[in-house]
């Protein structure tokens, strides 16, 4: 039972930011990927 939970649970602990700098980098990367993603959607909607 406990092994089943481990498989379903996302491996957040592996890349969880530990310092404030790590948080800034992680959030910045997410912001960039969200922006690129939305730009791609907008490009598709234009055509």
Secondary structure, DSSP 8 states (H G I E B T S, - for coil): -HHHHHHHS--HHHH---SHHHHHHHHHHHHHHHHHHHHHHHHHHH-
